[in-house]
Amino acid sequence: MAYSKRKKKWCINQIEKGITPITDIAKYRKVPRRTLYRWYNK
């Protein structure tokens, strides 16, 4: 599944600033946790 750059940027920003836990982002934004970890580690 393709995600918009805006959504990807928002998710990474939330993780880096520690605003929202990765599990909550995955649940509410419908993005797999594995994908979020991959984006964050790049």
SERO-4910 file (N, C-alpha, C, O; in steps of 0.05 Angstrom, whole numbers):
BEGIN
 pado doro    nc1    nc2    nc3   cac1   cac2   cac3    cc1    cc2    cc3    oc1    oc2    oc3
  Met    A     17    -24      0      0      0      0     18     25      0     38     26     14
  Ala    A     10     45    -16     25     70    -17     14     90      2    -11     92      5
  Tyr    A     32    104     15     23    125     34     33    152     24     54    154     12
  Ser    A     17    173     30     25    199     21     49    209     37     54    201     59
  Lys    A     64    227     25     88    238     38     79    253     63     94    254     83
  Arg    A     56    266     62     46    281     85     41    263    109     48    269    131
  Lys    A     28    240    103     23    221    125     49    209    136     51    207    161
  Lys    A     67    203    119     93    192    127    108    212    145    119    205    166
  Lys    A    108    237    135    122    258    150    109    263    177    123    267    197
  Trp    A     83    262    178     68    266    203     75    244    223     81    249    246
  Cys    A     75    219    213     81    196    231    109    198    242    113    194    266
  Ile    A    128    203    225    156    205    234    159    228    254    174    225    274
  Asn    A    146    250    249    148    273    268    137    266    295    148    273    316
  Gln    A    114    252    296    102    244    321    120    225    337    123    228    361
  Ile    A    133    207    323    151    188    336    176    202    347    184    198    370
  Glu    A    188    219    330    213    232    338    209    251    362    226    252    380
  Lys    A    187    265    363    182    283    385    171    269    410    168    281    431
  Gly    A    164    244    407    154    228    429    125    236    437    117    231    460
  Ile    A    111    247    418     83    256    423     64    232    425     48    230    444
  Thr    A     67    214    406     48    191    405     64    165    403     83    164    386
  Pro    A     58    145    418     72    119    416     66    106    389     45    110    377
  Ile    A     85     90    379     83     77    353     59     59    352     45     58    331
  Thr    A     52     45    373     29     27    372      3     43    368    -15     34    354
  Asp    A      1     67    381    -23     83    377    -25     94    349    -47     95    337
  Ile    A     -3    103    338     -3    113    310    -12     91    291    -28     95    274
  Ala    A     -2     67    295     -9     44    278    -39     38    280    -52     33    260
  Lys    A    -50     40    304    -78     34    308    -96     55    296   -115     49    282
  Tyr    A    -90     81    301   -108    102    292   -104    110    263   -123    118    250
  Arg    A    -80    109    253    -74    117    226    -74     94    206    -70     99    182
  Lys    A    -79     70    215    -81     47    198    -56     42    182    -56     36    158
  Val    A    -33     44    196     -7     38    184      5     15    200      5     17    225
  Pro    A     15     -6    188     27    -28    203     51    -18    219     66     -1    211
  Arg    A     54    -30    243     76    -23    261    103    -27    247    122    -11    250
  Arg    A    106    -49    233    131    -56    219    138    -33    200    162    -26    198
  Thr    A    119    -22    186    124     -1    167    133     24    182    152     38    173
  Leu    A    121     30    204    129     54    220    157     51    230    173     70    229
  Tyr    A    165     27    239    192     23    249    212     26    225    234     37    229
  Arg    A    204     17    202    222     19    178    226     48    171    248     57    165
  Trp    A    204     64    171    206     93    165    224    107    186    240    123    178
  Tyr    A    220    100    211    234    113    233    264    107    232    280    124    239
  Asn    A    271     83    224    299     75    224    315     84    200    339     82    199
  Lys    A    301     95    180    315    104    156    329    130    160    342    141    142
***
